[in-house]
């Protein structure tokens, strides 16, 4: 019977320790499950918020995430009177170029506003002198000015165009 008494005394002390260990284990499991559930639900809400972002943010994200070949818009050749040279003689520029744009949507926008593109180019080019644009550096500077002119919105309070580059296909000065 002495053995039975020892057995009876041990479970009462060990039972409370086991109970504490079990409670701590359950609390840890519930805490981990709650933390995982909170992360899961909060993470999904962040994705949903991105999907419901305003159109401006979508446009910016589309620019960053664009992939594929570049889009090009050819501009038909045209002739412009340049500013008179040092000797006062009339000079002309016959030019054709292609615009590299930021995507299909931008390509359609530029095509639909080609009259504005040509008008802006005529105004810009007619202010130039032949000596300023016949050097390689002059052509690079001209390309930068064309990009700056064409990035200006076509409509009042519109968004600027995504013009990435100007590629000259014909450049003749007479």
Secondary structure, 3 states (H helix, E strand, C coil): CHHHHHHHHHHHHHHHHHHHHHHHHHHHHHHHHHHHHHHHHHHHHHHHHHHCCCHHHHHHHHHHHCCCCCEEEEEEEEEEEEECCCCCCCEEEEEEEEEEECCHHHHHHHHHCHHHHHHHHHHHHCCCEHHHHCCHHHHHHHHHHHHHHHHCCCCCCCCCCCEEEEEEEEEEEC
